[in-house]
Amino acid sequence: MADGAVQATGPRRARLVVLIPYVWLVAFFLVPFLIVLKISLSQTAIAQPPYVPVFDPAADWEGLKQFLAALSFENYAFIGSDWLYLASYLKSLEVAAVSTALLLVVGFPLAYGMARAPRRWQPALFMLIVLPFWTSFLIRIYAWVNILQRDGLLNQLLLALRIVDEPPAWLSTDTAVYIGIVYSYLPFMVLPIYATLERMDESLIEAAADLGCPRWKAFWLVTLPLSLPGVMAGALLCFIPIVGEFVIPDLLGSSQTMMIGQTLWTEFFANKDWPVASAVAAVLLCLLVVPTVIYQQVQTRNLERGR
Amino acid sequence: MRKASWFNLASVALGLAFLYLPIVILVIYSFNASRLVTVWGGWSTRWYAELLNDSAMLEAAWVTLRIAFLSATVATVLGTLGAIALVRFGRFRGRLLFAGMTYAPLVMPEVITGLSLLLLFVAVNIDRGFWTITIAHTTLTMCFVTVVVQSRLLTFDTSLEEAAMNLGCPPLRTFLTVTLPLIAPALVSGWVLAFTLSLDDLVLASFTTGPGATTLPIRIYSEIRLGVKPEINAICTIVIAVVATGIIAASLLAKFHDVSRDRGARFPVH
């Protein structure tokens, strides 16, 4: 069926359909990465652009050889030797792992509640979960700055309820970062889990109940394993971008241990060290290759299952 | 037959409260008369009036809207082509790489994408500003459009297309008169998604911008770094209102489209 459509379209026009987005992505997604790799092997220079060597396509073989000889792994050695960068990477992985776990704890009951809600409520609930995702990321973080600041609403509430005597500082703490991340990424966790739970055949639970299985055990033995593809997709969809998160730790977190996204940002915008920034990005990319590949496979399988 | 249990009800209610309360508070405080953002001084629209005099903010908003409109439109075209390629073309050469390049930007940290695009723009030596931000946003958002259109194409009944072609309709016309109207709701939601993502983006825009092109998020971000201000609450409320209206309109449109199509099927007009 599908092949018929392609053949009938004619090979040339069909090729164009693939070619246009293909070329765009190669030009603006793949090639830039290669440039990052190349610059991460270059040295900082006070010039425009601020690195050497600059590849000169006009030079012939000799030029290329000189160019290759001038590349070095210095920036990587520098990143490896400086504790600041290592701490940054570890901090990012830690924050991403803890927040993914928190997201699961918060998101799973929400997704479960949605999937088990009466059918006619579900489109509205789905919409309600998606809607905040469409509202600006930056604005949602800003909303929390409003609430968490020293004389903000949270502290006013805590003081009024006499839970605390002194207003605690929320901003510039890890707690604030976790709140911000869980808040921003919640739809990414809830929706894939909801999608698998909603598709689940409920007669399986009834069968378990008929056979005398207690409800919690049926949940543990039937519902949970069946929801795993959704849980996987959700966890990866959250974990990977959180590792490189910039806005949330920058606005809500402390400046003591920076996450790697912040380090990259500072290296680039404040220190103007493009080669080191590129090397930081290249290492981050390597860290994320494995989870990204797994994510792609999970995504493809889930899409095909949804057919 | 389904009964909402207390536990499920509570988890949904708490989750929704968590998602909406901060935004509601932000909106309420944008109408606060007091300059002190934490003290309630009665209702007022003075911060909205003040925004109208902030020409830098208005200029930023205008630039952002233009970028969002342009990049969403291009992204919808590119993303739709990509989705058709992935769903309909079977295992063409280079499919793996193409699928990889489509899914990777969805999860790739924006700092990496932003940095790499900037280095590309520097390497080819083009002036950074409006157009470079537009290219960056198009690249990111076309992948979201692809995913949205792809899921629609996967659940799509191809027999209608086959019928049209069996009746001698040429492929391009089949696409324009049969396929396109059927996947139109996905295109609309893909466009709206791309538009809002572009409207919202700070990181890519910061990397790829140049002198003279300050977008709204860049502007808001630099203001937030200086602290909470009532004017920022007001501009944020306006952005939320614009986006929410757009989304609700788009989803109603999609629903209306579905309903009228179902009706059309049941009560053929001709």
Interface residues (C-beta under 8 A of the other chain):
Chain A: M1 A2 D3 G4 A5 V6 A8 T9 G10 R13 A14 V17 V18 I20 P21 Y22 W24 L25 V26 F28 F29 L30 V31 P32 F33 I35 V36 I39 P49 V106 G107 P109 L110 Y112 G113 M114 R116 A117 P118 R119 L125 M127 L128 I129 L131 P132 W134 T135 S136 F137 L138 I139 R140 Y142 A143 W144 V145 N146 I147 Q149 D151 G152 L153 Q156 Y183 L186 V190 L236 L237 I240 P241 V243 G244 E245 F246 V247 L251 G261 L264 W265 F268 F269 W274 A277 S278 A281 L284 L285 L288 T292 Y295 Q296 Q299 T300 L303 E304 G306 R307
Chain B: R2 A4 S5 F7 N8 L9 A10 S11 V12 L14 G15 L16 F18 L19 Y20 P22 I23 I25 L26 Y29 V37 T38 L78 G79 L81 G82 I84 A85 V87 R88 F89 G90 F92 G94 F98 A99 G100 M101 T102 Y103 A104 P105 L106 V107 M108 P109 E110 V111 I112 T113 L115 S116 L117 L119 L120 V122 A123 I135 A136 T138 T139 M142 T146 Q150 S151 L154 T155 T158 E161 E162 M165 P171 L172 V192 L193 T196 L199 D200 L202 V203 S206 F207 P217 I220 Y221 I224 R225 V228 I232 N233 C236 V239 I240 V243 A244 I247 S251
